[in-house]
Amino acid sequence: MIIMKKTAYFGGSFNPPHAGHLGVAEGALLSGRTDAVWLAPAFRPPHKTGKKLTEFRHRAEMIRLLIGNRSGLELCDVEDRLRLEPSYTILILEHLERSEPDRQIQLLIGGDSLRQLHTWHRAEELAERFEILTYPRDGETPALEELQQRWGAKTAEKLYGGVLSGEFFKISSTNIRNGMENPSNRVHINKGSIPDAVWEYIQQQGLYRRKEDE
């Protein structure tokens, strides 16, 4: 009997990756619902069309620094290899299923994404075919009743059953980027929001600076 390794695909812009991302990935592992988490920076997120992203290579390297040598966490560069435009999640998961037949591919998302999941590309098929694990976000994770209104009873119960318990992380990549544009905020941001190795990389590469600082 072949035991398939459960592997949760955790996609996102990771612009930049921060302690909240790390907490979500580690929380998924601690839940016992998955054996590994692949943190995958997006190539061209379909919901952020037109917005400028830091180069993929920088975001990938920051993820490597974020996870370090933590067991069960890996960088996944599949979006850079495929370079789909737009990079719909279901297309990525289908590719991983084909290329990783010894793994059960799951999807790891946040509570806000679960609330909007019905708007995703081929959403019904995505929810039916894949196990979706959801890490809660304060005030954003939908209740079962809300999911039932969007999905119907059977699918709603499946999705709600994938909601994990865990600590809320009130850290935002957007707020971090905005704060970094003000040099007086940078020391404050570094305390707990971004691991030192990621912070040092950002400074070395001159990322997230105002043009007048360059």
N, C-alpha and C positions, 0 to 999 in steps of 0.2 A: 504494500500500500504506500503510495506516494503522499507524503505530507507536504502540502504547499505552504511556503512561507508567506504570511500575510504582510503586505507591504503597502503603506499608506502614502499616496502621492499628495504632497503638500505644496501646491503651486501658489505663486504670488509675484508681485513686482519685486519685493525685497529691496526697496529703494529708499533707505538702506535696511538691511536685516537688523533686528534688534532683540533685546532680551525677551520681549513678548513673543516673538516668533519661536525663540528657543524654548520658552516655557510651554507653548502649545505643543511643539513636537515632543518634548519630554513628557508632558502630561498624557499625550496619546499612548506613548510607550508604557507609562506607569499604569494606565487603565487596563492593560492586559488584552486589549482588543486588537492590537497589531504587534507584529514582531520587528518591524523596521519602519522608519519614516524617511522618505526621500524629499528633501527640500529642493524645489525646482523653480529657479527664477524664470519668469515669463520672457519670451522673445518679443511678442507684440500682443499684449493683453487686449482682447476684444472690447472690454468695457472701458479702456483708457486710450482709445484711438485719438491720435492728434496730440497727446501729451508726451513731452520729452522724457525719456528714461535714461538714466545713467547707463553707460555701455554695459553689455551683458558680461563681459570679462571682469569688470569691476564688481558687479553684483555677485557673480559666482565666487570670486575670490573672497569677498566679505562673508559669504555663507560658509566657505571652508574655515575661515578664521572663527566664525561664530560657533560652529559645532566642534571644532578642535578634534580631539580623539574620542569623543563620546560614543559609546557603544550603541548601535542601533540607528544612528543618525548618519545620513549620507547626502552629499550634494548630487543632484540629478541634473545633467546638462541636456536632457532630451530635447528641450525646446530649441536650443541653439543648433542641435544636429538636424532637426526637422525643418526649422525655420518656416513654420506655417503662418500664413497671414490671412485672416486672424487665427490665433492659436486656440481654437476651441478645446475645452477640457476633454470632451468625449473622444475627440480624435487622438489626443495624446494618450488617453487611457487605453484605447483600442490598440494603438501601436505598442504600448507596454505589454499588453496581454499577448500579442503575437511574438514579441521579442523576448519575453520573460515567461515561458510556459511553466516554469517551476514555482511561480509566485501567484498568489491571489492578490490582484491589484485592487486596492481600496482608494477612496478619496477622502482626504482630510480638509475640512473647511472650518470657518468660524461661524458663529451664530448669525452674524449679519448676512453672510453668504447663503445660509440655509433659508433665511427669510426671502431672499431674492432668487432662489434656485429655479423657481418656475419660469423665470425669464431667460434662463440659459439656453444655449443651442442644444436642441434635441433633449430637452430637460426630462421628459417622461421616460425616454429610453435610458438616459443616464441614471435616473433613480431606480429603474427596474433592474438594470444589469449589474450595477456596482454597489458594494456596501459603502455607505457614506458615513463617516465619523465626523461629528460636529463638536468643536470646542466652544463652550459657551462664552458669550460676550454680554456684559451687563446691559440689560435693557434691550438687547438686540435679538436674542434667541427666541424664536417663536414658540408659543405653547402648542400643545397637540391640537386644540380646537382651531387655531389659525391654520395649521398645516392641513387639517381635514377640509377646510373651506377651499384650499388651493388644489389639493391632490386627491381627495377621496380617502375613505377610511383605511384601506389596505396599505397604500403607499405612505400615507401620513404616519401610520403606526411604525412602518419600517424606518422612516426618516427620524421619527422621534426616538425610536429605540437606539439610534446611533448617537444621540446626544450624550456626551461624556460629562462627568462631574469634574470640577477643577476650579482653581483660583482665577479670578478675572485679572486680565492684564490691560491696564489703561495706558498703553503706549502706542503712539501713532507715528508711522514713517513720515507722514506729511508734516506733523508738528515738529519732528526732529529736523527735517530739512529746513522748514521755515525758521526754526530757532538757530540753526547753524549760519543763516545769513546775517545774524547779529552776533559779532564776535563776543559781546559781553555775556551771551547765553551759553557759550560753548562749554565752559567748565561745568555749569549746572546740568546740561544735557548728558554729560559723560557719567554722571553719578547714577548708575543702575540701569539706565536706558540702553546703553551700548557697551558691550564688553570692551575692555581696554585694547585688545588686538584689532578689533574692527575700527575703533576710534583712531588708533594710530595709523591704520591704513588710509582712512579717509583724509587725515591730515597730510600724510605723505603724498597722496595722489592729488591733493587739492580739490576734492569733491565737494559739491554743495556750497560753493562760495558764490557770493555776489560777484558780478563781472568787475565791479570797481575794486574788488580785493585782489584781482589777478594781476 
